[in-house]
């Protein structure tokens, strides 16, 4: 399955450009704050932090914090600090993830652990989490602090759940989605929810933004799962098939295992559980997935969660920011076209 990300701005291609444009002023302040807060007298800390901060991510999560705050009428410094906190939380989880997964690449560059080692990567991740919580406290909203600190705990739970499910081909779809809700969707949900909180909006709008973020986060992860077996390295920021080589049990694997023959299930156990991967096995994995429509059905599930994300914004009045948030969902799904 060929994958093209439509970035040409054509009318038929969903784009993240409207969201980028509408949050650009706020994101300039967020980026400056990020660079200010990675400073430390310990030279290794800014060195490692800037390696990942400069590695080209779109910073979708802090953009969502700014967008949801503005959707609810807030453009103050509090939103900027919370957006930077969200990005630091995300960056910390990336540093930790790469150590746990043994990843060699991150966003198309060598992972920090490959350059500075596992110990330094973990400790700098901890430093960034500390800076994130410091900024949350500075904002002065106990409710926002509660939402983001709860998300931090849920993300850690999701990581442990993923570790428990690693190389376990008996993982069910429900179990896998529980990992996604913890590891990925929790931060998307919190990033969106704190916007209406600091804007002083009612619980309905807080819940709407949270639902938008949670469902977008699930859709985002499912699309990534599909792209790992049907995408291109330039689009993923890592090698195609990394999930397979690392023995990760993602939704295309879960569906293929459940639907497969005895011989196919034996293949998954050999490659993923036992780690016995031979030449041609990735191609065989993709062929099995295509045979059982596992990649297509993963994308279809992503569309389902994308539709729920769009519906969650229905209670907000029409406007450019709402349109941009809806188009961001469409863009996420369109990565698979």
Helices and strands as residue ranges (DSSP letters): H 17-22, H 24-37, H 43-53, H 60-71, H 77-101, E 105-106, E 109-110, H 112-116, H 118-139, H 142-165, H 173-180, I 181-185, H 186-198, H 203-230, H 233-236, H 242-245, H 251-259, H 262-268, I 269-273, H 281-291, H 294-312, H 320-334
